[in-house]
Amino acid sequence: MKDRLNNIEQETLVKIDQAEDFQALEKIRVEVLGKKGALTEILKGMGKLSKEERPIIGQVANEVREKITEKLNEKNENLKWERLRKQIIEESLDVTASKNLVNIGHRHPLNQTMEQLENLFRHMGFSVIDGPEIESVENNFDKLNSPKNHPSRDLSDTFYIDKETLLRTHTSPVQVRTMLSQKPPIRMVSAGRTFRFDDVDDTHSPMFYQIEGLVVDENVSMANLIDTINVFIKNLFGEEFETRFRPHYFPFTEPSMEVDVSCFDCKGEGCSTCNHTGWSMELLGCGMVHPNVLEMCGIDSEKYTGFAFGMGVDRITMVKYGIPNIRLLYDNDKRFLKQF
Ligand code: PHE
């Protein structure tokens, strides 16, 4: 009997040592100490023993039970610690790890161009003025000397909200607003969104950006206009860039001109980008403010003269960075935008 008890003890202690989880441990406990467990059976059979044997075997059996219980408890504790250790490793959060999760953006290339130009003109003594994107037909067309039959007023060219209101087709109505609210001398630039009924293609978008400038003072001449434009073109693109002024027509300026700038690829030598002309065509429009416009805006055209210029910010940005397609500027694709 004693041997059997010792065997149970030995075997059970080894099994407990080897148990890998709580389930295995519980199984061992039931097998030995449970209602029908090996040790329980022996204790139940104690009555059959002789008077002499009973206390001796009883004592050994109790010792065995205590040892096994102790070992079970110890193993149970170990398993608990093991479980906690694994949990800590699996669920741990290394607060010192840097994962670069913050994606810091930057100015859109169109905003960069506008800010660069606004800053440049500020240095030249211009003020920067904002105008509304929803404009009156009067400011957008009539006060800019654009006759009722002018093609740009057509429904197929312009987004009308009602008969008197539209999405501005250019930033020039801000000239009108400035002249109506300020007295000369005036030196202002204004940049923002403009809208025309254009289908999207590589160079057109129904919404695009313009920047506009206006100077009104006594003795303002065409020489001032040409000089101002040369200064800002060289500042924007580089000293080596030349300008070429061609006669053109705008209803609100007289005379009117379009300005070309040396080709960005060949710097004027002639290449396939510029059709071997050496020039990037039609970068901006400009001219001397038409006397009718001055008069309609309450400025004495006998005393004052002025010049104005306007250009597409998209076009300038595309030429500057060699962007082949205007859609790229509006797609919001970070892979494209982060290059600038
Ligand atoms: N508003 C003209 C356009 O959108 C550009 C321009 C502005 C021309 C000022 C002359 C003077 O094409």
Residues whose N, C-alpha, C, O or C-beta is under 5 A from the ligand:
A	BS01	LIG	T169 H170 S172 F250 T253 G285 C286 G287 A308 F309 G310
